[in-house]
Amino acid sequence: LLRGGDGGGGGTVVVACHACAHLTRDLVEIAVAERAAGIAVMPCCHSRRTVAGADRTKHAADALGLPLGVVADIALLGRLEAAGYDARLRVVEACAPSSNRVVVAFRRGEGSGGA
């Protein structure tokens, strides 16, 4: 689906709503590997089984008094930035607090003008 004529994601934007646990991680890994122009995912259902570095992430979340999902989403921002994306975290007020965060990222140099 992501493969364009140039062997990359080209102008493809990956969007996922209610991307449970490992689905967010898998979608982002594929989108980054295929150089998708943009990514917008609404992660949810985080658990120790599905979060990379879960013990450290859970410890940080507990120390900060934040839900595991919030800290996992912040870590995702860092992974996207390291992969060459401008990434931002957005909040959708109309959604339940456990799944109201959207990670939005645009590949640097794609003329995004920022996320």
Secondary structure, DSSP 4 states (H G I P E B T S, - for coil): ----TTSS-TT-EEEEEEEETHHHHHHHHHHHHTT-SEEEEEEE---TTTSTTHHHHHHHHHHHT--HHHHHHHHHHHHHHHTTEEEEEEE-TTS-GGG-EEEEEEETTSS----
